Amino acid sequence: MKYTFSALLFCIVLFSCSSESDDQTYAQLNPTSTLTPTLTPSLQPSPTLEPLPSPAPSENPEVVATPATHAGCTNSGHQAPRREEILDNHELWLGSLYGSSLDEGYKLLSGASVPDGLLYKDVIHLWWVSSSDHTIHHGTVNEGSLTDLGSISIDGEIFSGMVDPDLVQLPDGTLGLTVLDGFDKPGPPGPICHLRSTDGQEFFTHSTMLDLEERFDPSVVLVEDHWWLAVGVPADENSFTEIYRGSIGQEFTLEAQVKGAIPDIAYFDGQFHLLTCSLNGMLSYTSPDGKDWNLLDTILISGCDPSRVTGTNFLAYKKEQGGSNEMKPPLPGEPHPTR
């Protein structure tokens, strides 16, 4: 593998480093539930309909990227589908998150990683990277069972090279998919690209959202006319997440940094919500304006790569069977490991 993408493997490093006492504490406080969460989702307010308080302008805002409105995603980082054995032990789980209370739920699929979910037309839809062909797959959940609808297509083709899917429903009812592109190219992957679809299966490249090296695991939310983008910056210690604000096809400005990586950002109940992963567990933050973030709690979880299934209280996430520590996350300035 030309590059160890953070969203797949960062949690392996994080949680394999946890002490035995942490595991015992977790087993006492959060035993894995043998019951499946109810599949009648508890709906949350739509993140695109609630008004956002107008934050004061940042002092000396840092404009970090000026994406072109033209599809600027790489053409050199795409390859034919291939099996990726390192993902065979990754599992897609569906749990429930109520505030800081986590029900770990149950496994939906083996050989699946970096999931994201969305309640779309009253059906739970999930997207993930499959070990079978290293492409992004799309599926639906019905009565506790996941139906794999197969690889998504991008601009009429199916290929490996896009990872870390993050979905949002747009005001016109279409779907927006944000991905880390360029996985299958020499050097650091990127840029972060935005795609569009009307069915969740066939996508078309729309624009480049952010083109910076060493930014992984994009997560977005659309509030009024502004896009908020969270990206992880991994490190051996003190990994962090950056929060950007901007508009598709225009400038994105760095607004905040918080501890933990592999983020999931959302907006409901009149405020922003953010989940990140750390050595100590999953960090839960809130913010009134996307700039000032308050750490609410550290949630013990035996996996990571969190994704709130937008419109519900469900949480899709990744576990690794056996918890092996096969690779370290890529670090700035280091060559990306190969297989």
N, C-alpha and C positions, 0 to 999 in steps of 0.2 A: 504494500500500500504506500502510495507516494506521500501520504500525509495522514496523521492521526487526528481526525476531526474531533474537536473538543466535546461536542454534544454527545458523541457515542461513548467516549472513553473517560472523560473527565471525572464522572461520578465513580468509575471503577477505582481511580486513584484516591478520590475523596474518602470513600467509605471503606475501602480496604485498609486505609491508614487509621481508622477509628480503633480505639482500644477495646479489649474484651469487656471491660466494665461498661462501656457505652452500649455494647450489644446486650449485656445483661439488663441494663436499665431499660433499653428499648423493649426487651422481651417482657419485662414486668409491666411497663406502662402501655404498650401498644402491641399486644399479641395479634398476629395476622388473623383477620376475621375469616371464619369459614362460611360466612353468609355472604351472598352476593348483594350489592346495594340495589335498592329498588330501581327499576328502569322506567319509572314515571318521574321524569326529571323535575326538580324544583327550579322554576324559572327565576332568573335574575333579570333586573332591568337591562334593556338593550344598551350596550356601551356606545352606540352611535346616536342615541336620542337624548341622553341627559346633558343639561347645560354644564359647561366647564367654567369655573371662576376664572376671570381674566387675570393671569399672573403679571406682576410688574416686569417690565423688560429687564433682561439680564444686563449687568454691567460688563461692558466689553465682551459681548458674546463671541464665542469662537466658532466660526463657520468652518466646518471640517470637510464638507463635501458638496460639490455642485453637480448632481447627476444630470445627465442629458435627458430630455423628454423622449428621445429616440431610444429604442431598446439597446442598452449598452452592455448587456451581459456577454461574457466571454464565449467565443466559439471554439477556443482551444482546450477547454477543460471538460469536454464531453467525449465519452467512449461508449462502446457497445456494452450492453448489459452483461454482467459477470457475477458469479457467485462470490460472496465475501464471507469466508468461513469464520472470521473473527466475530461476526455478528450472530453466529448460530446459538450462542448461549444467552443472547439478549432476549428479554421477554417483555411483551406489552401488557401492562396491567391497567385495570380500571377501578379506581376507588372513589371515595367521596370525601370532600373537604368542607366542613362547616366551621367557619372562623379558623381557629387553630386546632380543631378536633379532626383527626384523620382516621377514616376507616380504610385500611389498605385494599379492601375489596378482593378481586380475583384476577387470575391470569386469563387474558383473551387469546394470546398467540405467542408462540416461540419463534425465534429467528426474526424478531422485529425490534427496531430501535428508534429513538428520537421521535416519539409520537406527538401528534397535535390533534385536537378535536374541536368540533363545532356542532351545535344543535341547528340543523338546517332543514326547514320544512317539516318540523316536528320529528325528525329522525336524527339520532346521534351518528355523525360521520367522523371517521378517523383517517388520518394520513400518517404514514411512517416509512422508514427506509427498511427494505427487506433484505435479508441475507441471501435470498435465493438468486437475486439478480442485481442487487445494489442500486435499485431504482426506487423512487417514491411510489408507494402503493396507496390506494384509496379503498375504504370499506365502510360498511354500516353495521351498527349494533342493534340486534333485535332479540329480546328475551334472553339476554346474557350471552348471546352467540355473535361472533364477528364474521361477517361475510366479506371476503376479500374480492374486490371488484377488479383487481389487477393493477398493473402499472399505469400511472397517469402519462399522458402524452403532452409534450411541449412543442408548440409550433408544428404539430403533426408528426413528431418523432418521439420514440421512446429511447432513452439513453441514461447512462450512469454519469454522474458529475454534479448533480444538485442534491443537497442534503439539508437537514434541519428545517423541515416544513413548518410554516406557521400560517394559519388561515384566519380570515376575517370576512364577515359578510358586509357588503357595501350597501349604502342607502338605496340603491336601485335594485337590490336583490341579488346582484352578481357576487362572485366570490373572488377575493384577493388572496394570493398565495405569495408569501415572502420566503425566500430560500437563500442559503449560502451556495453560490455557484462556483464553478471552476475547481471542484474537488480533484478532478482527474487531469491536472496540468502540473508541470514542474513548478516548484516554488510554492509560496503561500497561496491558498485558495482565495477566491473572491472574484467579483464583487458580490454584495448582497443585492439580489434582484427581486423584482416584483412582477408577478404573473396574474392573469385574469382568466375566469372561467364562468360558464353559466350552469355547469352540472357537476363540478368537482372532479371530473375525469379528464376532460380535454382542456388544456390551458394554452394561453398565448402570452408571449413575452410582452410586458408593458413598458417597463422602465428600470433603470438602475436606481436603487435607493441609497446605497452607501458604498463607497469604494475606498476602503482603508484596510491595510494589512492587519492580521492578527485579531480580527473581530469575528466572533463566531456566534452561533445559536441565536439568530434574530427572532425577536418577538415584537409584534406591533399591535397597536390599538388606535382606532380612528375616533376622535372626539371632536364634534362639530367639524370644522374645516381643517383641523390639524392632525397630522400623523405623529404618533409617539413611537419611537423605535428603541428597544432595549437590546444591547448586544453584550456578550460576555467576553472578558479578557482574561484568559487562564494564566496561572503561574504556579510554581511549586508551592508557594505560600501566598496568602493574601490576594487571591483572585478577586476580581471585581467586575461589576456591570456598569456600563455607560448608558445613559438615557439621553436620547436626541429628540428634538422636535423640528418638524418641517412640513413640507408639502411635496407630493409626488412630482418629480421633474424639476424641483427647485432645491434651495439650500436647506441642509439639515444642520442644526446648531446643538452642540453639546450643552445639556442643561444640568446634569447631575451625575454623580458616581455613588455607588453603594457597594457594600461587601457582598461577596458571593458571585458566582458565575452561573451560566446556563439558565438565563432568566425566562420568566413568563410574566408578561404585563397585561393588566386588564383594567377596566373602568366600570364600576357599578356602585350603587349606594352613594352616589355623589362624590366619589373620590377614586384615586388610582390605587391599584393593588399590584404588588410585585412579589414573586417568589424567586429565590435564587438558591443555589446549592453551595454548601460549605463543608469543611471537615467536620463540623459539629452537627450538621443536619440541614434541613431546608429552612431558610430564613424567610419570614413573612413580613412585608413592609406595607405601609399605606402612605399616601401623600395627597394633600388637598389640591396641589397645583402641578405635580410632576417634577418639581424642583427640590422641595424639602421633604425628605423621606424619614419616616419614623419606623424603627424596628419594633414590631409587635411581639414576636415570639420566634423561637427556634423549634421546629417540628421534627421529631425523630421519625425517620423513614428509611426503609431498607433499600431504597432505590433513589433515582433522581430523574433528571430531564422532565420537570413538571410541566403539565399543560392543563389549565382549566378548560373544560369543555364548555366553551362560551354559551351562555344561556341556561346553564345547569349548575349543580353543585358537584358534578363529577370531576375527577382528576385523572387524566391519562398520564402514565409515567412509565419509565423503563427500569427493570431490574436486570441484574446479571446473575445467571445461575452459577453458583459456586463462588462468586465474588473474586475471581482471579484478577491479578494486577499485571496485565500483559504489556501495556505501553504507558508511558507518561504523556501528559498533554503537551502539545507543541508550545514552545516558549519563544518570545521575540529574540531574533538573532541566532537561533539554533537551526541547524538543518532539519528538515522534516524526515522522520524515520521511514525506512522502506522495509518491505517484506521480502 
